[in-house]
Each structure stands twice: as structure tokens, then as C-alpha cells.
Amino acid sequence: MRVCPGISSSVTIGAMSGDIRAMWNHLGIESDEAVVLSAVYETAPNTPILMAASLLVGPAGIASTGWPGWRLAEGFKPQPAGPALEVPATFTVELGSAIAGRITMSQPAAYDWTRSVLEQGICPGVGGLPEARAFLAPARAPIKVSTHSQTDAGDLATYMTRPITGFHFKRTDTPAGVEAETWWTVGDVELAMPALDLLGFSWFPEKNGAPPAGLLLGRFDRRAWLVSQKLVPEKDIYRVEIGIEPDRTELADLEIEVEEQAGDELVFAEHLRLEDVDIRAAEQALYDASPVEGRLEIGVELPTLGRKMKRLVRLSHRDGALLDEWRSFNIVESISFTLVVNGAEQRPVTTGDTRQAQDVVELLGAVERVRSQYATMRREGTANRVFEDLDEGRDALRAILERAPGELLVVDAYLRDWQLLSDLGGPPPRVLISAAVPPPPDDFVGSVGRWRDGPAPFHDRFFLWEGGGVSVGTSAGAIHDRLFRIVRMGAAESDVLRSRFALWWQDPGFEKF
């Protein structure tokens, strides 16, 4: 057992040493991602001691700007402005009985820092932050911190705009009781409630409960997440903004769940696959008018029961993963204030929606209206995947294939439209066809296996890639306008079919071109 020198403690520090590499690997860190350490160290009475810290890995943008600039780039609402944006990406500030700072680190340095903290209880000096001691318990479990997590770990990732996958190591020593200061001066910049803005910590004088504590080790999610929400009461519309990295996730692979409550009782809930609604305009905005690198934002307008309702929102992926969630909350619909003039209290002034909560009869009508609206949305969504016009369907399929990541695998017994597979931008595709199809044209760039004789060992048409694919109800190259579907598939189904493709590709019954 190793304990921090000079400190009497019953906490085993070295017990975590064998788990650090496994935890680091669990984060799935990519080689071009940046690392940021935000920390507060208690400096009284002598050697600095870790109060709270987050070591977060994510897109390169987290290192090039401070957390306020990151929130601005990520579309956070209310939009950051003013002095907070003037603070540099790295800084340290000395407080009355603490030192705080935000430091960027290389991945190897961050791993070594984490090992020292968890194995030895020593926070190495880095940037302007001094060496400090740490008293931390082992992480209880791998956790997901959503964008609105009101938890101990969430206190170390406030206003971070994206969910975080990681681990929380709770503090085990007795805090010195450092109080949050209302104002910090960082360089020439003076800020109010600074820890929220500059560190992403829920540390401010009016905070209920204990101050943020311990270490959050984590990585920002890179697929999709919830950005913001807005209620439009006059139209009974609930608008949810979704952030997405479109080169990592298809909009059609996302699913959103909304629960609406009266008080604490559930009134209505819907689980909506975005591919079930008409998202053609949204897809055009994401994939045609903008580059497919970096983060983009798209709005989804949903029916709502209306005013005075609490809402829970979850965002999931087709393959079952929960991407983000907002626990049950109320939206501010109106604000009232009272002025005092010359000692006399004036009549209250209210702005916003001043109507009372709906009664049971109104809500009965609202439930039926929302059910009908969701049903209409789903009917209109068939335009994404059901086609009678071959050219229209081909354009939709081509757009999907252009976004397919990595190698494209094609299974089509009657394929003749080789142009559909040309100049897609990725590696050359591999294609399996039946004996009834002539060899590909000489200018086709790709590899083809044609079944030598008799019925091919497949019937349906598949376009497959790692993590997904589509099944098409007509052959690429049909000549008649007939009703057909384009059906998306998830990773599990794609993996099974890609494995079957690999077996067929090695089968001597296929002649290669």
C-alpha cells in the first residue's frame, strides 16, 4: 500500500494502479484529440490539496479556446459573451485560499498525470498549477455524464455542451471548506460566477449542497447530443436542437423520446425514430450545404401538450445506445417581478405566457391532438424511404452511399447501374452479382465477383459498410417505375451480412473481375 507521504490515511492509493490502463482504453481516445485539465487546489494550510478537477479529452477545439469559447462554438444557449470570452485557453488564478486553472496537455502527459494521481496521490505540477496532493477513492463504475447531469460527477462538467463518458473518483479526505468567490480577476479580466464559465464547475456562493469535489476523467462523445430546447406555446410546438458530427452519425440513425408530465405524473410519451419523419430538408442542410467534418446543429420540431408541463428527453442511436438525456424539468414560460418605488410596492409585472395550467378536459383534447400530429409526421416520413419514381429513389440512394464510411460492399443479383457506384469518394467498392449480369464496364473502378452458374446464393439487394447499411427493394439498374423501399439497417445486421459477404467473396463459385 502506498499513501501520500506525511499524511495519515487509511485509503489505499495503489489499489487503482492495475485499472488505469483499462480505464484509459475504455475512453476510446483518438490520436488527434486534445486534453484539458481544469482544477481547483486548496492551498491552506500548507501543501496544495486537490479539491476538484476534470481531465477531459475531446475534439481539438477544446484546446484552442477556453470553455466559454467552446460553448460558443457548440451553440450553447444562452450564448456566452463578454469578458469570459477574453480569458485565454490556459490560465491560473490565485484565490484567497485556493489556486485554480485550466491547462492543456498532450495525451502522454495526461496519462502520466492520471497515473501519478491515482497510484501515488500526487498531482504533478503542470502549466501554472503547482504539485498537489490528492485523496481519492477508486471509481465505482464507468459512467455517462449527460449534458444536464445534476450529480456529483455532473458538478465537474457543467455547461460542457456534450455528454461525457468516463469515471468519477470521489474525494476521501476532509475538505478545507474553501468558499466560492463571487468575482475572479484573471489577467485584466474580471468575471462574476467564474468557476461555472472558466472551469465548468458548479461552484458558486448560492449553490445548494456540497461543492464540486474529486476528479472526473472523461472523453466528450463524438456522435450526437442534445443542445437546447424551446417551447413555442402559441403553436404548441416543442423544438429540440440536436448537435451532430455528421461524418460519424447519420441523422436517420437517431431516435428521440419525450415524456410529458403534469407534476410528477406521466401524461404522454413518444419514441420517435427520425427516419420515420420527413427529414429531407434537414439532411440536405447537414450533408449537402455544409462539409461533413466538425459539428453541426439541426432542429426537430415536435408536437407538445402545451404549457405548464414537465418534460424528459432522451436521444438514442438506432443500435440502442443512449447518447444523451435531460431528466424531467420545467421550461421557464413566464417571469414575474415587483418594483418598489419610493418605498411603495407596485403591482407585479409578468412577461411571457400568463395562462393558468390546463384542466383535465383541455389535456384530454391535447393528448388526442398530439397523437394525431405524431401519426401525421410518420405518414409524411415515408417520403424518405418509399419511392415510385426510379430517378428519385436513385438520387436518395446515391446520397446515402456518398456518406457511407470506409469500404462499400454491394450485393445485387441484377445490378446494371454501375455509375451509381462510381466516384463515391471512398475506397473502391466490392460487388457481388449473379450469373445473369454481364461483367462490369472496363472503366468501372472496383472489384466484382460474379456467380458462375445457376441461381446466386442471395436474393435481396444490400449496400453494406462498417456500422450500417441499406436494403433496397429493387435492383440498381431497373428500367421501370415501380414502388420500392430503401430500408436502413443497424450495426448488428450489417455485421452479419458483411461476414456472409466475406465468405461469398472467397467462394470459388464467384468469378472475379
C-alpha positions in Angstrom: 0.0 0.0 0.0 1.3 3.5 -0.9 -0.1 6.6 0.8 0.6 10.2 0.3 3.8 11.0 2.3 3.4 12.8 5.6 -0.4 12.2 5.7 -2.1 9.7 7.9 -4.7 7.9 5.7 -6.5 4.6 5.5 -7.2 4.9 1.8 -5.3 2.5 -0.4 -3.9 4.6 -3.3 -2.0 1.8 -5.2 -5.2 -0.3 -5.4 -6.1 1.5 -8.6 -2.8 1.1 -10.4 -3.8 -2.1 -12.3 -7.0 -0.5 -13.6 -5.7 2.8 -15.0 -4.7 1.5 -18.5 -8.1 -0.3 -18.8 -10.0 2.8 -17.8 -7.9 4.9 -20.3 -8.6 2.4 -23.1 -12.3 2.4 -22.2 -12.5 6.1 -23.2 -11.6 5.2 -26.8 -9.3 8.2 -27.2 -8.4 9.1 -30.8 -4.8 10.2 -31.8 -5.8 13.7 -32.8 -7.9 14.6 -29.8 -6.9 17.2 -27.2 -6.8 17.1 -23.4 -7.7 19.8 -21.0 -7.2 19.8 -17.2 -9.4 22.1 -15.1 -8.7 22.2 -11.4 -9.1 23.8 -8.0 -6.4 23.1 -5.3 -6.9 24.1 -1.7 -3.7 26.0 -0.6 -4.4 26.3 3.2 -2.8 25.5 5.5 0.3 24.4 3.6 0.8 21.9 0.7 -1.9 22.3 -2.0 -4.6 19.6 -1.9 -6.9 18.7 -4.8 -10.4 19.9 -4.2 -11.9 19.3 -7.7 -10.6 18.6 -11.1 -11.7 17.4 -14.6 -9.4 15.8 -17.1 -11.3 15.8 -20.3 -10.4 14.6 -23.8 -12.2 15.7 -26.9 -12.1 17.4 -30.3 -9.1 19.7 -31.0 -11.3 22.7 -30.4 -11.3 22.3 -26.7 -7.6 23.2 -26.5 -7.6 26.2 -28.9 -10.1 28.2 -26.8 -11.4 28.4 -23.2 -14.6 26.7 -22.1 -16.7 29.9 -22.9 -15.3 29.9 -26.5 -16.0 26.1 -26.7 -19.6 26.7 -25.6 -20.0 29.5 -28.2 -18.7 27.2 -31.0 -21.0 24.4 -29.8 -24.2 26.6 -29.9 -24.7 26.7 -26.1 -27.7 28.8 -25.0 -27.7 31.3 -23.5 -24.8 32.3 -25.8 -21.6 33.1 -23.9 -20.5 36.7 -24.3 -18.4 39.5 -22.8 -15.4 39.1 -20.5 -15.5 35.3 -20.3 -14.5 35.1 -23.9 -11.4 37.2 -23.3 -9.8 34.7 -20.9 -7.1 32.7 -22.7 -7.4 28.9 -23.1 -4.8 28.3 -20.4 -4.6 30.3 -17.2 -4.1 30.1 -13.5 -5.5 32.3 -10.8 -4.7 32.6 -7.1 -7.6 32.9 -4.8 -7.8 33.6 -1.1 -7.2 30.0 0.0 -7.1 28.2 -3.4 -5.5 28.2 -6.8 -7.5 27.4 -9.9 -6.6 26.9 -13.5 -7.2 25.4 -16.9 -4.3 23.7 -18.6 -3.9 21.9 -22.0 -1.9 18.7 -22.1 -0.6 16.1 -24.5 -2.1 12.7 -24.3 1.1 11.0 -22.9 1.4 13.8 -20.3 -2.2 13.4 -19.3 -1.9 9.7 -18.9 1.2 10.1 -16.8 -0.5 12.8 -14.7 -3.5 10.4 -14.1 -1.3 7.5 -13.1 0.6 9.7 -10.6 -2.7 11.0 -9.1 -4.3 7.6 -8.8 -1.3 5.5 -7.9 0.7 7.9 -5.7 -1.9 10.5 -4.6 0.4 13.2 -6.2 -0.9 15.7 -8.8 2.3 16.7 -10.7 2.9 20.3 -11.4 1.7 21.3 -14.9 1.4 24.7 -16.6 0.8 27.2 -13.8 -0.7 24.6 -11.5 1.7 23.5 -8.7 2.3 20.0 -7.4 -0.6 19.0 -5.1 -1.8 16.0 -3.0 -4.9 14.0 -3.8 -7.0 11.7 -1.7 -9.3 9.8 -4.0 -11.4 6.6 -3.8 -11.4 4.2 -6.7 -14.1 4.9 -9.3 -17.2 2.9 -8.6 -18.2 2.4 -12.3 -17.8 3.6 -15.8 -20.4 6.4 -16.1 -22.0 8.7 -18.6 -22.4 12.3 -17.7 -25.2 13.8 -19.8 -25.4 17.5 -20.7 -27.7 18.2 -17.8 -26.5 15.7 -15.2 -27.3 17.0 -11.7 -24.9 14.6 -10.0 -21.5 14.7 -8.2 -19.8 14.0 -11.4 -22.0 16.5 -13.3 -20.8 19.2 -10.9 -17.4 18.8 -12.7 -18.9 19.1 -16.2 -21.4 21.9 -16.0 -22.2 23.7 -19.3 -19.8 21.4 -21.2 -22.4 21.1 -24.1 -21.7 17.4 -24.8 -22.2 14.2 -22.9 -19.0 12.7 -21.3 -18.1 9.1 -20.9 -15.7 8.5 -18.0 -15.0 7.9 -14.4 -15.5 9.9 -11.2 -13.0 9.5 -8.3 -14.6 10.8 -5.1 -12.6 12.7 -2.6 -11.9 10.9 0.7 -10.3 13.5 2.9 -11.9 16.3 4.9 -12.4 19.4 2.7 -10.9 22.6 4.0 -14.2 24.4 3.3 -13.0 26.8 0.7 -15.9 29.1 -0.2 -16.6 30.0 -3.7 -15.7 33.6 -4.5 -18.2 35.7 -6.5 -15.5 37.5 -8.5 -12.2 36.4 -10.0 -9.6 38.6 -11.8 -7.8 36.7 -14.4 -5.2 38.9 -16.0 -7.0 42.0 -16.9 -10.4 40.4 -17.0 -12.9 40.4 -14.0 -15.6 37.8 -14.0 -18.7 37.0 -11.9 -19.5 33.4 -11.0 -16.2 32.4 -12.7 -15.9 28.7 -12.0 -19.1 28.0 -14.0 -17.7 29.8 -17.0 -13.9 29.1 -16.8 -13.7 25.6 -15.3 -17.1 24.1 -15.9 -17.6 23.5 -12.2 -20.9 24.1 -10.3 -19.1 26.2 -7.7 -20.7 29.5 -6.7 -21.9 31.1 -3.4 -25.6 30.2 -3.8 -25.1 26.5 -4.6 -27.2 24.0 -2.7 -25.3 21.0 -1.3 -21.7 20.2 -1.2 -19.2 22.0 -3.6 -17.8 20.0 -6.5 -15.1 17.5 -5.4 -12.9 14.8 -6.7 -11.6 14.0 -10.2 -13.7 13.4 -13.3 -11.7 11.6 -16.0 -13.6 11.5 -19.3 -14.0 12.0 -23.0 -16.6 14.0 -24.9 -18.9 11.9 -27.0 -18.5 12.4 -30.8 -21.8 11.3 -32.4 -24.8 13.3 -31.4 -26.2 15.1 -28.3 -28.9 17.4 -27.1 -28.1 21.1 -27.4 -31.1 23.2 -26.4 -34.9 23.3 -26.3 -37.6 25.9 -26.8 -41.3 25.9 -26.2 -43.5 27.8 -28.7 -46.8 27.9 -26.7 -48.9 29.7 -29.2 -48.3 26.9 -31.7 -48.0 24.0 -29.2 -44.5 23.2 -30.6 -41.6 21.9 -28.7 -38.3 22.5 -30.6 -35.2 20.4 -29.7 -31.8 21.3 -31.1 -29.5 18.3 -31.7 -25.8 18.6 -32.2 -24.2 16.1 -34.5 -20.9 15.2 -36.1 -22.3 14.2 -39.5 -19.2 12.2 -40.5 -19.7 10.0 -37.5 -23.5 9.6 -37.3 -26.4 9.7 -39.7 -29.3 11.8 -38.7 -31.7 9.0 -39.8 -30.0 6.7 -37.2 -31.1 8.9 -34.3 -34.2 8.4 -32.1 -35.8 10.8 -29.7 -38.0 10.1 -26.7 -40.1 12.7 -25.0 -42.2 12.3 -21.8 -44.6 15.0 -20.7 -45.7 15.1 -17.1 -48.3 17.0 -15.1 -46.4 17.4 -11.8 -44.8 14.1 -11.3 -47.4 12.0 -13.2 -46.8 10.8 -16.7 -49.4 12.1 -19.2 -47.9 11.3 -22.6 -44.8 9.7 -24.1 -43.5 9.2 -27.6 -40.4 7.4 -29.0 -39.8 8.7 -32.5 -37.2 7.4 -35.0 -36.1 10.4 -37.0 -36.1 8.2 -40.2 -39.9 7.9 -39.6 -40.4 11.6 -40.2 -39.6 13.8 -43.2 -36.0 14.8 -42.7 -35.1 15.5 -46.3 -34.6 19.3 -45.7 -32.5 18.6 -42.6 -30.4 16.0 -44.4 -29.8 18.5 -47.2 -28.7 21.1 -44.7 -26.3 18.6 -43.0 -24.8 16.8 -45.9 -25.2 19.0 -49.0 -24.8 22.6 -47.9 -22.1 22.0 -45.3 -18.9 20.0 -45.0 -19.2 16.6 -43.3 -16.4 17.4 -40.8 -16.9 19.0 -37.4 -20.1 19.7 -35.5 -23.4 20.9 -37.0 -26.8 21.5 -35.4 -30.3 20.6 -36.5 -33.7 21.5 -35.1 -36.5 19.0 -34.6 -40.0 20.4 -34.1 -42.3 18.1 -32.0 -45.9 18.3 -31.0 -46.5 19.1 -27.3 -49.3 19.0 -24.9 -48.6 22.7 -24.2 -48.0 24.9 -21.3 -47.2 24.0 -17.6 -45.8 20.6 -18.5 -42.6 19.0 -17.3 -40.5 17.1 -19.9 -38.0 14.4 -20.1 -36.0 14.0 -23.3 -33.7 11.2 -24.4 -31.6 10.9 -27.6 -30.6 7.4 -28.7 -29.0 5.7 -31.6 -30.6 3.1 -33.8 -28.3 0.4 -32.4 -29.7 1.0 -28.9 -27.1 3.3 -27.3 -28.3 6.2 -25.1 -26.5 9.3 -26.5 -27.8 12.0 -24.1 -30.7 12.8 -21.8 -32.4 15.6 -19.9 -34.1 14.4 -16.8 -37.6 15.8 -16.1 -37.6 19.6 -16.0 -39.8 22.6 -16.4 -39.3 25.2 -19.1 -39.5 28.9 -17.9 -42.7 30.1 -19.5 -43.1 33.4 -17.7 -41.3 35.8 -15.4 -42.9 38.0 -12.7 -41.3 40.8 -10.9 -42.4 43.6 -8.5 -40.9 47.1 -8.4 -40.7 49.2 -5.3 -40.9 53.0 -6.0 -40.4 55.5 -3.1 -41.0 52.7 -0.7 -44.3 51.6 -2.3 -44.6 48.2 -3.8 -46.1 48.3 -7.3 -48.3 45.7 -8.9 -46.5 42.6 -10.2 -45.4 42.7 -13.8 -45.4 39.4 -15.7 -43.9 38.7 -19.1 -44.4 35.5 -21.1 -47.3 33.1 -21.1 -49.6 34.1 -18.3 -52.3 31.4 -18.8 -53.1 29.0 -16.0 -52.3 25.3 -16.1 -54.6 23.3 -18.3 -57.5 21.4 -16.7 -58.3 17.8 -17.4 -60.7 18.5 -20.3 -58.1 20.6 -22.1 -55.4 17.9 -21.6 -57.7 15.2 -22.9 -58.1 17.2 -26.1 -54.3 17.9 -26.2 -53.5 14.2 -25.9 -55.7 13.3 -28.9 -54.2 16.2 -30.9 -50.6 15.2 -30.2 -51.3 11.6 -31.1 -52.8 12.7 -34.4 -49.8 15.0 -35.1 -47.3 12.3 -34.5 -49.2 9.9 -36.8 -49.2 12.6 -39.5 -45.4 13.1 -39.1 -44.8 9.4 -39.5 -47.0 9.2 -42.7 -45.1 12.1 -44.2 -41.8 10.4 -43.3 -42.4 7.6 -45.8 -41.2 10.0 -48.4 -37.7 9.3 -47.1 -37.8 5.6 -48.0 -40.7 4.7 -50.2 -40.4 5.6 -53.9 -42.4 5.2 -57.1 -40.1 7.2 -59.3 -36.8 5.4 -60.0 -34.8 8.5 -60.6 -35.9 10.0 -57.3 -35.1 6.8 -55.4 -31.7 6.5 -57.2 -30.8 10.1 -56.1 -31.8 9.2 -52.5 -29.7 6.0 -52.6 -26.7 7.8 -54.1 -26.8 10.4 -51.4 -26.7 7.7 -48.7 -23.8 5.8 -50.4 -21.7 9.0 -50.7 -21.8 9.3 -46.9 -21.0 5.6 -46.3 -17.8 5.4 -44.2 -15.0 3.1 -45.3 -15.3 0.3 -47.8 -18.7 -0.2 -49.5 -19.9 -3.8 -50.1 -22.7 -4.4 -52.6 -24.9 -7.5 -53.1 -27.2 -7.2 -56.1 -28.1 -10.1 -58.3 -29.3 -7.9 -61.2 -27.1 -4.8 -60.9 -26.6 -2.8 -64.1 -26.3 0.8 -62.9 -22.5 0.8 -62.4 -22.5 4.6 -62.4 -24.3 4.5 -59.1 -21.1 3.1 -57.6 -18.7 5.4 -59.3 -16.8 8.4 -57.7 -18.3 7.9 -54.3 -15.2 9.4 -52.6 -14.2 6.3 -50.6 -12.3 3.2 -51.3 -13.3 1.3 -54.4 -16.4 -0.9 -53.7 -16.6 -4.6 -53.9 -19.6 -6.0 -55.6 -21.3 -9.4 -55.9 -23.6 -10.1 -58.8 -25.4 -13.2 -60.3 -24.6 -15.1 -63.5 -27.4 -13.2 -65.2 -25.5 -9.9 -65.1 -22.8 -9.1 -67.7 -19.3 -8.2 -66.4 -18.8 -4.6 -65.3 -17.7 -2.0 -67.9 -14.0 -1.5 -68.4 -14.0 1.9 -66.7 -15.6 0.6 -63.5 -13.3 1.3 -60.5 -13.9 -1.5 -58.0 -13.8 -5.3 -57.6 -16.6 -7.6 -58.8 -17.4 -11.2 -58.1 -19.9 -12.8 -60.5 -21.6 -16.1 -59.7 -20.5 -18.6 -62.4 -23.7 -20.6 -63.0 -27.2 -21.1 -61.7 -29.1 -19.1 -59.0 -26.8 -16.9 -56.9 -26.8 -17.6 -53.1 -28.6 -14.3 -52.4 -31.9 -12.7 -53.3 -32.2 -9.3 -51.6 -30.1 -6.2 -52.5 -27.7 -4.9 -49.9 -25.3 -2.0 -49.7 -23.2 -2.5 -46.6 -20.5 -0.6 -44.7 -19.0 -0.9 -41.2 -21.7 0.1 -38.7 -24.6 0.1 -41.1 -26.2 -0.3 -44.5 -29.4 -0.3 -46.5 -31.5 -2.9 -48.2 -33.2 -1.8 -51.5 -36.4 -3.3 -52.8 -35.3 -3.0 -56.5 -32.2 -3.7 -58.4 -29.8 -0.8 -59.2 -30.4 -0.6 -62.9 -34.1 -1.4 -63.1 -35.9 0.3 -66.0 -39.5 0.6 -64.8 -41.1 3.0 -62.3 -42.4 0.6 -59.6 -43.0 1.1 -55.9 -40.0 0.1 -53.8 -38.4 0.8 -50.4 -34.9 1.8 -49.1 -34.6 0.3 -45.6 -31.7 1.3 -43.3 -30.1 -1.3 -41.0 -28.1 -1.1 -37.9 -24.6 -2.3 -37.0 -25.6 -5.8 -35.8 -27.4 -6.7 -39.0 -24.7 -5.2 -41.1 -22.0 -7.1 -39.3 -23.8 -10.4 -40.0 -24.3 -9.6 -43.7 -20.7 -8.4 -44.1 -19.5 -11.6 -42.6 -21.6 -13.5 -45.1 -20.2 -11.3 -47.9 -16.6 -12.2 -46.8 -17.5 -15.9 -47.2 -19.0 -15.5 -50.6 -16.1 -13.4 -51.7 -13.8 -16.4 -51.0 -16.1 -18.9 -52.6 -14.6 -20.3 -55.9 -18.1 -20.2 -57.3 -17.6 -16.4 -57.9 -15.6 -15.3 -60.9 -13.6 -12.2 -60.1 -13.2 -9.1 -62.3 
